[in-house]
Amino acid sequence: MKVITVAAGIVLNEQQQMLVVRKKNTACFMQVGGKLEPNEHPEQTIVREIAEEIGCQAKIQHYLGRFETATANEPDHQLVSYVYHVTLDQIPTVHAEIAEMRWVDLDDQDIALAPLTTEIIIPWIKQQLIS
């Protein structure tokens, strides 16, 4: 099975909504982020990808860990994600390969979300908000 390795960022707003993006020619929304370049550390990847995809400088607040899930858009692949909770220096806007960006409520059932988002990210956010 082929593996795709990415860095993914959790971005929350003051209403405790999560920022998700949808890349061009895909159906699922997911965390902002992307594939690691050769010899690039995940911390560098997430900062670079956020600048490229939503035009913001990101500050890493917390490293959640490394997770393995199904991919959203590539059949027969496994996704390895290095996940970070980040804050942004300004209001994000759509750039690069991003088709759409949304702030979504954690219990929104009307949007197609990637497996990483539903299995790992949302439970983590809910746990943080409760504790």
HELIX and SHEET records of a PDB file:
HELIX    1   1 PRO A   42  ILE A   54  1                                  13    
HELIX    2   2 PRO A  115  LEU A  116  1                                   2    
HELIX    3   3 THR A  117  ILE A  121  3                                   5    
HELIX    4   4 ILE A  122  ILE A  130  1                                   9    
SHEET    1   A 4 VAL A  32  LYS A  35  0                                        
SHEET    2   A 4 LYS A   2  ILE A  10 -1                                        
SHEET    3   A 4 HIS A  77  LEU A  88  1                                        
SHEET    4   A 4 ALA A  58  ALA A  70 -1                                        
SHEET    1   B 2 MET A  18  LYS A  23  0                                        
SHEET    2   B 2 ILE A  98  VAL A 104 -1                                        
END                                                                             
